[in-house]
């Protein structure tokens, strides 16, 4: 603190002012061509006091001689102390090519900075494509070739004019497929064939070559190419629409596709069989093979109610992969009576019945049981009462009846999910 006070006193006594700290000299960050306008230059500068002037020297790499100089810059953007500038006019150079850029900068405090090889000027003709089209846009089994056409253009760096490029090689590319080359006509247009192995895309590109020094490479956008596959069909028929669990069902059908010469079989072709117990729940069931006529006959065992779906992968993107499905096949699950009892009540005026059902592997919450009577134990049986089981499938009831005869329990699933079951008959006198 004492030192600070003394310093202030000396300054006051002499009448001198305290020196100001000088700002740092400007920094030249980089200098490069403007991508979309190669005849112009963009320069980045960092300066504490701001930029007063910029001068750019364009130097030939081959001769190391200066070929152009400019002071004409306008500010493009500023981010704090760093600003970007661009030339107001395009350079007019005798030859296309790449050039070294040397930069001089003077800030608002009069400080001067120069940088040799601050960047480069790409003084080239930028190529581009327009009117690019592919015909047809969709292939078929018999027609797997398309024609790619378009026009190659160049943008000159001296004045920015755009003109067609004649006599230039244009590469034609397809994926997946082959390649080709076309030469541009006087108006810059081109066309050529391409063969594709599948649905994909095509595009054109010009690659920099020694016959056209100073013209940059360029490429068109990719154009999609689709396929309209040859029709195909599958048939499947189940010989039974309702079976008991464990019983087999026979599936028969044929797999064919439509060639340019007519319908042909998917001969000796492996295909898939799925069993669907819900529309979106279809585990694989089998992988059989067709015969020489594309026909098949297989036995399957559905484990629950559902339908079978068959399908084949044609293995050729130009041929559709058909599928078909059966109607619903109802599979009745096992149901039985594990016990049934019928006895006369003590007062002789009624009959007490009880029993138990069992289900496996699928079980309902409860079951409805018909208690039936027959005087001689033969049909017809008369349903006397309907009872519902408890959660363990047990049931019991007392029925007013002084008649002697036979009693039994009967179960019929509603809806049609379980097999019909009948208990043993018991005689009550």
C-alpha positions as CSV (number, residue, x, y, z in Angstrom):
1,X,0.0,0.0,0.0
2,X,2.9,2.4,0.8
3,X,4.4,1.8,-2.6
4,X,1.1,2.6,-4.3
5,X,0.8,5.9,-2.4
6,X,4.3,6.9,-3.2
7,X,3.8,6.2,-6.9
8,X,0.7,8.3,-7.0
9,X,2.6,11.2,-5.3
10,X,5.4,11.1,-7.8
11,X,2.9,11.2,-10.7
12,X,1.1,14.1,-9.2
13,X,4.3,16.0,-8.6
14,X,5.7,15.6,-12.0
15,X,2.4,16.2,-13.8
16,X,2.9,13.0,-15.8
17,X,0.0,10.6,-16.5
18,X,0.2,6.9,-15.8
19,X,1.1,4.8,-19.0
20,X,-1.8,2.8,-20.5
21,X,-1.3,-0.8,-21.3
22,X,-1.0,-1.5,-25.1
23,X,-3.5,-3.9,-26.6
24,X,-2.1,-7.2,-28.1
25,X,-1.5,-7.1,-31.8
26,X,-4.1,-8.7,-34.0
27,X,-4.0,-12.5,-34.6
28,X,-4.7,-13.9,-38.1
29,X,-6.5,-17.3,-37.4
30,X,-7.0,-18.6,-40.9
31,X,-7.9,-17.8,-44.5
32,X,-9.8,-20.1,-46.8
33,X,-12.1,-20.2,-49.8
34,X,-15.8,-19.8,-49.4
35,X,-17.2,-23.3,-50.0
36,X,-20.2,-22.3,-52.1
37,X,-18.3,-19.5,-54.0
38,X,-14.7,-20.5,-54.7
39,X,-13.8,-17.2,-56.3
40,X,-14.0,-15.4,-52.9
41,X,-11.9,-15.6,-49.7
42,X,-13.0,-15.7,-46.0
43,X,-10.6,-14.6,-43.3
44,X,-10.8,-14.9,-39.5
45,X,-9.1,-12.4,-37.2
46,X,-8.9,-11.9,-33.4
47,X,-8.2,-8.3,-32.3
48,X,-8.7,-6.5,-29.0
49,X,-9.3,-3.1,-30.6
50,X,-11.0,-4.2,-33.7
51,X,-9.9,-4.5,-37.4
52,X,-9.1,-1.4,-39.4
53,X,-7.9,-3.1,-42.6
54,X,-7.1,-6.5,-44.2
55,X,-5.0,-7.1,-47.2
56,X,-4.8,-10.5,-48.9
57,X,-1.9,-11.6,-51.2
58,X,-2.6,-14.5,-53.6
59,X,0.6,-16.4,-54.4
60,X,1.2,-19.2,-56.9
61,X,2.5,-22.4,-55.3
62,X,4.4,-23.2,-58.5
63,X,6.2,-19.9,-59.1
64,X,6.0,-18.3,-55.6
65,X,5.0,-15.1,-57.4
66,X,2.1,-12.9,-56.3
67,X,-0.8,-13.1,-58.8
68,X,-3.4,-11.0,-57.1
69,X,-3.9,-8.7,-54.1
70,X,-7.0,-7.1,-52.5
71,X,-8.0,-4.8,-49.7
72,X,-11.7,-5.2,-50.3
73,X,-13.2,-7.0,-47.3
74,X,-16.6,-6.8,-45.6
75,X,-17.4,-8.2,-42.2
76,X,-19.5,-11.3,-42.1
77,X,-19.8,-12.1,-38.4
78,X,-18.3,-11.2,-35.1
79,X,-18.1,-13.2,-31.8
80,X,-16.5,-10.9,-29.2
81,X,-12.9,-10.2,-30.3
82,X,-12.9,-12.6,-33.2
83,X,-14.5,-11.6,-36.5
84,X,-14.9,-13.2,-39.9
85,X,-14.5,-11.2,-43.1
86,X,-15.0,-12.0,-46.8
87,X,-13.8,-10.4,-50.0
88,X,-16.3,-8.1,-51.7
89,X,-15.2,-9.1,-55.2
90,X,-14.2,-12.4,-56.8
91,X,-10.6,-12.9,-57.8
92,X,-9.7,-12.8,-61.5
93,X,-6.9,-15.2,-62.0
94,X,-5.4,-16.5,-65.3
95,X,-5.3,-20.2,-64.3
96,X,-7.5,-22.5,-62.3
97,X,-5.8,-24.2,-59.3
98,X,-4.9,-23.9,-55.7
99,X,-3.1,-20.8,-54.4
100,X,-1.3,-19.7,-51.2
101,X,-2.8,-16.9,-49.2
102,X,-0.7,-14.4,-47.2
103,X,-2.6,-12.0,-45.0
104,X,-1.8,-8.5,-43.5
105,X,-4.1,-7.0,-40.8
106,X,-4.0,-3.6,-39.1
107,X,-6.1,-3.0,-36.0
108,X,-7.7,0.2,-34.8
109,X,-4.7,1.0,-32.6
110,X,-2.4,1.0,-35.7
111,X,-0.8,-2.3,-34.8
112,X,0.2,-4.4,-37.8
113,X,0.4,-8.2,-38.2
114,X,1.2,-10.3,-41.2
115,X,1.1,-14.1,-41.7
116,X,2.6,-16.0,-44.6
117,X,0.6,-19.1,-45.7
118,X,-2.4,-18.2,-43.6
119,X,-4.5,-20.5,-45.8
120,X,-5.3,-21.3,-49.4
121,X,-7.6,-20.2,-52.2
122,X,-9.3,-23.0,-54.1
123,X,-9.7,-21.4,-57.5
124,X,-11.5,-24.2,-59.2
125,X,-14.6,-24.9,-61.2
126,X,-17.1,-26.6,-58.8
127,X,-19.2,-29.3,-60.4
128,X,-22.8,-30.2,-59.7
129,X,-25.6,-32.2,-61.1
130,X,-29.2,-31.3,-62.0
131,X,-32.1,-33.0,-63.9
132,X,-30.9,-36.3,-62.5
133,X,-33.6,-39.0,-63.0
134,X,-33.9,-42.8,-63.1
135,X,-36.3,-44.7,-65.4
136,X,-38.1,-46.8,-64.6
137,X,-38.1,-46.2,-60.8
138,X,-39.4,-49.7,-60.2
139,X,-37.9,-52.9,-61.6
140,X,-39.6,-56.3,-62.3
141,X,-38.5,-59.9,-62.5
142,X,-38.1,-59.6,-66.3
143,X,-36.7,-56.0,-66.3
144,X,-33.8,-55.5,-63.9
145,X,-32.0,-52.6,-65.7
146,X,-32.7,-48.9,-65.3
147,X,-31.4,-45.8,-67.1
148,X,-29.8,-43.0,-65.1
149,X,-29.7,-39.6,-66.8
150,X,-28.9,-36.0,-65.8
151,X,-26.8,-33.0,-66.6
152,X,-23.3,-32.0,-65.3
153,X,-22.7,-28.3,-64.6
154,X,-19.8,-26.2,-63.6
155,X,-19.6,-23.0,-61.5
156,X,-16.7,-20.7,-62.5
157,X,-14.8,-18.9,-59.7
158,X,-14.1,-15.7,-61.7
159,X,-17.7,-14.6,-62.1
160,X,-19.8,-17.4,-60.5
161,X,-21.5,-18.2,-63.8
162,X,-22.9,-21.8,-64.2
163,X,-22.6,-23.6,-67.5
164,X,-22.9,-27.2,-68.8
165,X,-19.8,-29.3,-69.0
166,X,-19.3,-31.1,-72.3
167,X,-17.1,-34.2,-72.9
168,X,-16.7,-35.0,-69.3
169,X,-16.8,-38.6,-68.0
170,X,-19.6,-39.3,-65.5
171,X,-19.5,-42.4,-63.3
172,X,-22.8,-44.2,-62.8
173,X,-23.2,-46.2,-59.7
174,X,-25.9,-48.5,-58.3
175,X,-26.2,-50.3,-54.9
176,X,-26.5,-53.2,-55.0
177,X,-25.5,-53.6,-58.6
178,X,-23.0,-52.6,-61.2
179,X,-21.2,-49.5,-62.4
180,X,-21.0,-47.7,-65.7
181,X,-19.6,-44.6,-67.4
182,X,-21.2,-42.1,-69.6
183,X,-19.8,-39.0,-71.4
184,X,-21.6,-35.7,-71.3
185,X,-23.0,-34.3,-74.5
186,X,-22.6,-30.7,-75.7
187,X,-25.4,-29.5,-73.4
188,X,-23.9,-31.4,-70.4
189,X,-26.5,-34.1,-70.4
190,X,-25.7,-37.8,-70.0
191,X,-27.5,-41.2,-69.7
192,X,-26.5,-44.8,-69.2
193,X,-27.8,-48.2,-68.1
194,X,-27.4,-49.8,-64.7
195,X,-28.2,-53.3,-63.6
196,X,-29.4,-53.8,-60.0
197,X,-29.4,-57.0,-58.0
198,X,-32.0,-55.8,-55.5
199,X,-34.0,-52.7,-54.6
200,X,-31.5,-50.0,-53.7
201,X,-30.3,-46.6,-55.1
202,X,-28.4,-45.1,-58.0
203,X,-26.4,-41.9,-58.3
204,X,-23.9,-40.2,-60.6
205,X,-20.6,-38.7,-59.8
206,X,-17.8,-36.9,-61.5
207,X,-14.3,-37.8,-60.3
208,X,-11.4,-35.3,-60.7
209,X,-9.3,-36.4,-63.6
210,X,-6.1,-35.3,-65.4
211,X,-7.9,-34.4,-68.6
212,X,-9.9,-31.7,-66.8
213,X,-7.5,-29.9,-64.5
214,X,-9.1,-27.4,-62.2
215,X,-12.6,-29.1,-62.1
216,X,-13.5,-30.4,-58.7
217,X,-15.3,-33.7,-58.3
218,X,-19.0,-33.8,-57.4
219,X,-21.9,-36.2,-57.1
220,X,-25.7,-36.2,-57.4
221,X,-28.2,-37.2,-54.8
222,X,-29.1,-40.9,-54.5
223,X,-32.3,-41.9,-56.2
224,X,-34.2,-44.9,-54.9
225,X,-35.0,-47.8,-57.1
226,X,-37.8,-50.3,-56.1
227,X,-39.0,-53.6,-57.2
228,X,-42.5,-54.8,-58.1
229,X,-41.9,-58.6,-57.5
230,X,-43.5,-61.3,-59.5
231,X,-46.7,-62.6,-58.0
232,X,-46.6,-65.7,-55.8
233,X,-49.3,-67.7,-54.0
234,X,-49.6,-70.2,-51.3
235,X,-52.5,-72.5,-50.4
236,X,-53.1,-74.5,-47.2
237,X,-56.0,-76.7,-46.2
238,X,-56.6,-78.5,-42.8
239,X,-58.5,-81.8,-43.0
240,X,-60.1,-81.2,-39.6
241,X,-61.5,-78.1,-37.9
242,X,-61.9,-79.6,-34.4
243,X,-59.7,-82.2,-32.6
244,X,-59.0,-83.4,-29.1
245,X,-55.7,-82.4,-27.6
246,X,-53.0,-84.7,-28.9
247,X,-54.8,-85.6,-32.2
248,X,-53.1,-84.9,-35.5
249,X,-54.3,-82.6,-38.3
250,X,-53.2,-83.0,-42.0
251,X,-52.2,-79.9,-43.9
252,X,-52.0,-79.9,-47.7
253,X,-51.3,-77.2,-50.2
254,X,-49.1,-75.8,-52.9
255,X,-46.5,-73.0,-53.4
256,X,-46.2,-71.3,-56.8
257,X,-45.0,-68.1,-58.5
258,X,-45.8,-66.4,-61.7
259,X,-42.9,-66.3,-64.2
260,X,-43.0,-64.4,-67.5
261,X,-44.0,-67.8,-69.0
262,X,-46.7,-68.7,-66.6
263,X,-47.2,-70.2,-63.1
264,X,-44.3,-72.3,-61.8
265,X,-43.9,-74.3,-58.6
266,X,-41.5,-73.6,-55.7
267,X,-40.1,-77.0,-56.4
268,X,-38.2,-78.9,-53.6
269,X,-38.3,-75.7,-51.6
270,X,-38.1,-75.6,-47.8
271,X,-40.8,-73.5,-46.2
272,X,-42.0,-72.6,-42.7
273,X,-45.0,-73.7,-40.7
274,X,-46.1,-71.6,-37.8
275,X,-48.9,-72.3,-35.3
276,X,-50.7,-69.2,-34.1
277,X,-52.7,-69.2,-30.9
278,X,-53.0,-65.4,-31.3
279,X,-52.5,-63.1,-34.3
280,X,-49.2,-62.0,-33.0
281,X,-48.2,-65.2,-31.2
282,X,-46.9,-67.6,-33.8
283,X,-44.1,-70.0,-32.8
284,X,-42.4,-72.1,-35.4
285,X,-43.9,-75.6,-35.8
286,X,-42.0,-77.2,-38.7
287,X,-39.7,-76.7,-41.7
288,X,-40.9,-79.2,-44.4
289,X,-40.0,-79.2,-48.1
290,X,-42.3,-79.2,-51.2
291,X,-42.1,-81.8,-53.9
292,X,-41.2,-81.2,-57.6
293,X,-44.7,-79.6,-58.2
294,X,-44.5,-77.3,-55.1
295,X,-47.0,-79.4,-53.3
296,X,-46.8,-80.7,-49.7
297,X,-48.7,-82.8,-47.2
298,X,-47.7,-82.8,-43.5
299,X,-49.1,-83.8,-40.2
300,X,-49.2,-81.4,-37.3
301,X,-50.4,-81.6,-33.7
302,X,-51.9,-78.4,-32.4
303,X,-51.6,-77.9,-28.7
304,X,-54.4,-75.5,-28.3
305,X,-57.0,-73.7,-30.4
306,X,-55.5,-71.6,-33.1
307,X,-54.5,-71.7,-36.8
308,X,-51.6,-72.7,-38.9
309,X,-49.7,-70.2,-41.1
310,X,-47.3,-71.3,-43.9
311,X,-44.9,-69.1,-45.8
312,X,-41.9,-69.4,-48.0
313,X,-39.0,-67.1,-48.6
314,X,-38.6,-67.0,-52.4
315,X,-34.8,-66.2,-52.0
316,X,-35.2,-63.8,-54.9
317,X,-36.1,-60.2,-54.3
318,X,-37.8,-60.1,-57.7
319,X,-40.2,-62.9,-56.6
320,X,-42.8,-62.3,-53.9
321,X,-42.7,-64.5,-50.8
322,X,-46.2,-65.9,-50.3
323,X,-48.0,-67.0,-47.2
324,X,-51.4,-68.5,-46.3
325,X,-53.2,-69.7,-43.2
326,X,-55.9,-72.1,-42.2
327,X,-59.1,-71.3,-40.5
328,X,-59.4,-71.7,-36.8
329,X,-58.8,-75.2,-35.5
330,X,-60.5,-75.9,-32.2
331,X,-58.5,-78.0,-29.9
332,X,-60.5,-79.5,-27.0
333,X,-58.5,-79.8,-23.8
334,X,-58.7,-82.8,-21.4
335,X,-61.5,-82.7,-18.8
336,X,-62.6,-85.6,-16.5
337,X,-64.3,-86.5,-13.3
338,X,-61.9,-87.8,-10.7
339,X,-64.7,-88.8,-8.4
340,X,-68.5,-88.9,-8.2
341,X,-70.8,-90.0,-5.3
342,X,-74.6,-90.3,-5.0
343,X,-76.4,-91.5,-1.8
344,X,-79.9,-91.5,-0.4
345,X,-80.5,-88.9,2.3
346,X,-81.3,-90.2,5.9
347,X,-85.0,-89.2,5.6
348,X,-85.2,-91.0,2.3
349,X,-86.7,-88.0,0.5
350,X,-83.7,-86.9,-1.5
351,X,-80.3,-87.8,-3.1
352,X,-77.0,-86.2,-2.1
353,X,-74.5,-86.0,-4.9
354,X,-70.9,-84.8,-4.8
355,X,-67.7,-85.1,-6.9
356,X,-64.7,-83.4,-8.3
357,X,-63.4,-82.5,-11.8
358,X,-59.8,-82.2,-13.1
359,X,-58.3,-80.4,-16.0
360,X,-54.8,-80.4,-17.5
361,X,-52.8,-78.6,-18.8
362,X,-55.4,-75.7,-19.1
363,X,-57.8,-75.0,-16.2
364,X,-60.9,-72.8,-16.0
365,X,-61.6,-70.7,-12.9
366,X,-64.7,-72.8,-12.3
367,X,-66.8,-75.3,-14.2
368,X,-70.6,-75.8,-14.6
369,X,-71.7,-79.5,-14.0
370,X,-75.0,-81.0,-15.0
371,X,-76.5,-83.5,-12.5
372,X,-78.4,-86.1,-14.5
373,X,-80.9,-89.0,-13.7
374,X,-81.9,-92.1,-15.6
375,X,-84.3,-94.8,-14.2
376,X,-82.4,-97.6,-15.8
377,X,-78.9,-96.1,-16.3
378,X,-79.5,-95.8,-20.1
379,X,-80.2,-92.9,-22.4
380,X,-82.0,-90.6,-22.4
381,X,-80.5,-88.9,-19.3
382,X,-82.4,-86.0,-17.8
383,X,-80.6,-83.0,-16.3
384,X,-82.1,-82.4,-12.9
385,X,-79.8,-79.7,-11.6
386,X,-76.9,-77.5,-12.8
387,X,-74.2,-76.8,-10.2
388,X,-70.9,-74.8,-10.3
389,X,-67.7,-76.1,-8.9
390,X,-65.5,-74.2,-6.4
391,X,-62.0,-73.1,-7.1
392,X,-60.7,-76.7,-6.6
393,X,-63.4,-78.0,-9.0
394,X,-65.4,-79.8,-6.2
395,X,-69.2,-79.7,-6.3
396,X,-72.1,-81.0,-4.1
397,X,-75.9,-80.7,-3.9
398,X,-79.0,-82.4,-2.5
399,X,-81.9,-83.2,-4.9
400,X,-85.4,-84.0,-3.7
401,X,-86.2,-87.4,-5.2
402,X,-87.6,-90.6,-3.7
403,X,-87.2,-92.6,-6.9
404,X,-84.7,-95.3,-7.3
405,X,-82.4,-95.1,-10.4
406,X,-79.1,-94.0,-11.7
407,X,-77.2,-90.7,-11.2
408,X,-74.2,-89.2,-13.0
409,X,-72.4,-85.8,-13.6
410,X,-71.9,-84.4,-17.1
411,X,-69.7,-81.6,-18.3
412,X,-70.0,-79.8,-21.6
413,X,-67.6,-76.8,-22.2
414,X,-69.1,-73.5,-23.1
415,X,-67.4,-72.0,-25.0
416,X,-66.0,-75.0,-26.9
417,X,-62.6,-75.3,-25.2
418,X,-62.7,-78.5,-23.2
419,X,-63.6,-82.0,-24.1
420,X,-67.0,-83.3,-22.9
421,X,-66.7,-85.4,-19.7
422,X,-69.1,-87.8,-18.0
423,X,-68.7,-89.4,-14.6
424,X,-69.3,-93.0,-13.6
425,X,-73.0,-93.7,-13.0
426,X,-74.2,-94.6,-9.5
427,X,-77.3,-96.4,-8.6
428,X,-79.4,-95.1,-5.7
429,X,-82.4,-97.2,-4.4
